């Protein structure tokens, strides 16, 4: 129910606001764009997020489709400079701690 509200009710208003802000605030400046991120409104509970990101990192032998730093950026954390943080996992490493730790 809430997902449909975000997509069908708030979504068009968010798009209108982005367009107006880009037109009226930024004007014709090249390379700049205002883009509102409504992903926080569409997130599931913490358990669902943890399962999704664990699979995205290759937990349980599944092929990884996200790197540690990509997950960190999605959850609002800064990327880290540790070895392998920008590489896809083979699925055999335990990387769950990298999602929620650090700055």
Buried (B, 14 or more C-beta within 10 A) or exposed (E): EEEEEBEEEEBEEBEEEBEEBBEEEEEEEEEEEEEEEEEEBEEEEEEEBBEBBBBBBBBEEEEBEBBBBBBBEBEEBEBBEEEBBEEBBEBEBEBEEBBBEBE
